[in-house]
Each structure stands twice: as structure tokens, then as C-alpha cells.
């Protein structure tokens, strides 16, 4: 049986792959790329940088949550990352694919990696007693809040984007 800590590290890797998929495919979708360009000229370099930073934050949350001296709150960091990833499947990716009647940037890794690995993190963390079901329910609104900050992250990337300074 794979423990919640190993699943958490697998999720950090899946999260990085997911962000890479989004960065590599976003520009191929004219509607999305046009909105990004018109709303502040987020160039490819800024998009790549944004995705790298977001991936690094996910990995940092997993690192803090799974290493060092044990603490009651630490397992909730990777659980929160898993919650963000699960919500990320349900909120933008699947509806975007339905609206596009096909592929949407990030869909393959969201459904193929983040969904099953995120579920495995949460199930194993609860099964092993690292997080309580009640604590997990309290973590999900925080995960939703983190996901809702995505537009702020894009705005910050635009501010540092070469094209956004024009």
C-alpha cells in the first residue's frame, strides 16, 4: 500500500506536468490566447514563469507537509494541494472541454493524473489517520479560495510580462 506521503509527492509531480501541459497548449486555442493577449499581453515567457512558480508552490506545500518534525497541521498542506487539484478538474477543465466540444488546455493531465492521484492522497491520508474527515471538510473551502486566486496570479504575471508593460 502506498502511503499518503508518497501519493503527495506523486501529486506534486502530476501538478507540475499539468502546468506544463497548460503552458504548452494554451496558445494553440485562439479564443483563450486572444483573451490573454487582449487582457494584458501575457507572453509565453510570462506564462511559463507563472506555471513554474505555481508548480514550485505546490511542491513546497508537499515538502513542508511531508518532511521534518511531525505536526498535526502539516498533512493538511498536501491535502489542500489535492483539494485544489480536484476542484481544478471540476471547475475549469471539464466544463471548458464541454464548451469547446473537445480538448481544453490541461484537460489530459487534470483528468488522467490529478484526479486519480488527488483522490489517492485524500483517501490514504484519512485512512492512515494523518487527516480527519472533519478537518478535510474544513480544508476544501480553503482549497476553493486558493483556486479562486488564479486570476490574481495571471494578473501578477501580466504585470511582469514584457508585453504587459506596453
Phi, psi and omega per residue, in radians:
X1 nan 2.271 3.108
X2 -1.447 2.280 -3.124
X3 -1.393 2.925 -3.081
X4 -1.092 -0.533 -3.139
X5 -1.180 -0.750 3.112
X6 -1.170 -0.707 3.078
X7 -1.075 -0.648 3.133
X8 -1.093 -0.728 3.101
X9 -1.188 -0.632 3.057
X10 -1.089 -0.674 3.120
X11 -1.160 -0.677 3.095
X12 -1.046 -0.725 3.089
X13 -1.166 -0.729 3.116
X14 -1.123 -0.658 3.111
X15 -1.088 -0.762 3.112
X16 -1.125 -0.737 3.086
X17 -1.105 -0.688 3.120
X18 -1.081 -0.811 3.138
X19 -1.137 -0.614 3.076
X20 -1.149 -0.728 3.103
X21 -1.045 -0.779 3.127
X22 -1.084 -0.805 -3.111
X23 -1.095 -0.678 -3.094
X24 -1.349 -0.424 -3.051
X25 -1.898 -0.232 -3.051
X26 -1.000 -0.751 -3.081
X27 -1.220 -0.289 -3.135
X28 -1.392 -0.074 -3.122
X29 -1.967 1.713 -2.984
X30 -0.927 -0.670 -3.126
X31 -1.106 -0.821 -3.140
X32 -1.207 -0.811 -3.123
X33 -1.077 -0.701 3.115
X34 -1.089 -0.727 3.107
X35 -1.127 -0.728 3.126
X36 -1.111 -0.815 -3.121
X37 -1.105 -0.818 -3.104
X38 -1.190 -0.510 -3.061
X39 -1.587 0.200 3.083
X40 2.572 0.181 3.054
X41 0.908 1.056 3.045
X42 -1.359 1.781 -3.085
X43 -1.331 2.954 -3.069
X44 -1.047 -0.682 3.123
X45 -1.090 -0.737 3.114
X46 -1.174 -0.686 3.095
X47 -1.101 -0.775 3.100
X48 -1.069 -0.762 3.125
X49 -1.098 -0.759 3.111
X50 -1.031 -0.812 -3.128
X51 -1.143 -0.623 3.092
X52 -1.149 -0.740 3.126
X53 -1.125 -0.802 -3.141
X54 -1.079 -0.725 3.095
X55 -1.095 -0.715 3.112
X56 -1.109 -0.666 3.103
X57 -1.147 -0.688 3.081
X58 -1.110 -0.765 3.119
X59 -1.133 -0.653 3.115
X60 -1.136 -0.718 3.108
X61 -1.092 -0.719 3.101
X62 -1.157 -0.736 -3.132
X63 -1.079 -0.825 3.134
X64 -1.127 -0.693 -3.083
X65 -1.283 -0.345 -3.033
X66 -2.028 -0.083 -3.085
X67 -2.173 2.971 3.085
X68 1.357 -2.883 -3.118
X69 -1.144 2.249 3.137
X70 -1.054 2.528 3.105
X71 -2.585 2.631 -3.088
X72 -1.104 -0.517 -3.070
X73 -1.531 -0.386 -3.035
X74 -1.016 -0.767 -3.130
X75 -1.090 -0.312 3.139
X76 -1.308 -0.287 3.060
X77 -1.174 -0.974 3.077
X78 -1.135 -0.556 3.072
X79 -1.101 -0.659 3.087
X80 -1.148 -0.694 3.083
X81 -1.088 -0.749 3.105
X82 -1.079 -0.715 3.111
X83 -1.092 -0.741 3.091
X84 -1.062 -0.764 -3.114
X85 -1.145 -0.675 3.122
X86 -1.197 -0.747 3.086
X87 -1.128 -0.608 3.136
X88 -1.118 -0.519 3.052
X89 -1.205 -0.818 -3.019
X90 -1.317 -0.564 -3.049
X91 -1.554 -1.188 -3.082
X92 -1.554 -0.637 -2.897
X93 -1.295 -0.941 -3.111
X94 -1.165 -0.818 3.083
X95 -1.068 -0.631 3.109
X96 -1.126 -0.684 3.114
X97 -1.176 -0.679 3.102
X98 -1.124 -0.789 3.138
X99 -1.104 -0.650 -3.141
X100 -1.421 -0.156 -3.073
X101 0.986 0.739 3.135
X102 2.932 -2.383 -3.070
X103 -1.375 2.504 2.957
X104 -2.235 2.540 -3.104
X105 -0.910 2.193 3.127
X106 1.622 -0.093 -3.038
X107 -1.089 -0.765 -3.039
X108 -1.076 -0.854 -3.123
X109 -1.324 -0.525 3.111
X110 -1.081 -0.850 -3.098
X111 -1.429 -0.691 -3.041
X112 -1.424 -0.477 -3.115
X113 -2.082 -0.987 -3.027
X114 -1.094 -0.702 -3.139
X115 -1.102 -0.999 -3.099
X116 -1.196 -0.647 -3.128
X117 -1.260 -0.671 3.079
X118 -1.054 -0.758 3.085
X119 -1.089 -0.723 3.139
X120 -1.104 -0.697 3.104
X121 -1.039 -0.910 -3.062
X122 -1.153 -0.765 3.137
X123 -1.102 -0.782 -3.109
X124 -1.238 -0.610 3.111
X125 -1.137 -0.695 3.091
X126 -1.227 -0.801 -3.130
X127 -1.025 -0.691 -3.104
X128 -1.485 -0.023 3.112
X129 1.367 0.217 3.124
X130 -1.254 -0.604 3.062
X131 -2.298 2.636 3.109
X132 -1.654 2.681 3.072
X133 -0.985 -0.690 3.121
X134 -1.133 -0.793 3.108
X135 -1.092 -0.637 3.116
X136 -1.137 -0.728 3.081
X137 -1.073 -0.605 3.108
X138 -1.287 -0.424 -3.138
X139 -1.324 -0.526 -3.035
X140 -1.117 -0.691 3.056
X141 -1.097 -0.578 3.077
X142 -1.155 -0.739 3.100
X143 -1.067 -0.713 3.099
X144 -1.101 -0.692 3.085
X145 -1.110 -0.714 3.100
X146 -1.094 -0.789 3.138
X147 -1.108 -0.636 3.130
X148 -1.174 -0.297 3.113
X149 -1.410 -0.060 -3.126
X150 -0.947 -0.762 3.102
X151 -1.073 -0.557 3.080
X152 -1.170 -0.658 3.104
X153 -1.137 -0.705 3.102
X154 -1.136 -0.722 3.117
X155 -1.089 -0.707 3.103
X156 -1.132 -0.713 3.103
X157 -1.109 -0.676 3.096
X158 -1.072 -0.695 -3.109
X159 -1.085 -0.554 -3.137
X160 -1.697 -0.062 -3.131
X161 -1.271 2.487 3.097
X162 -1.012 -0.783 -3.128
X163 -1.242 -0.456 -3.101
X164 -1.315 -0.222 -3.105
X165 -1.526 -0.058 -3.113
X166 -1.390 nan nan
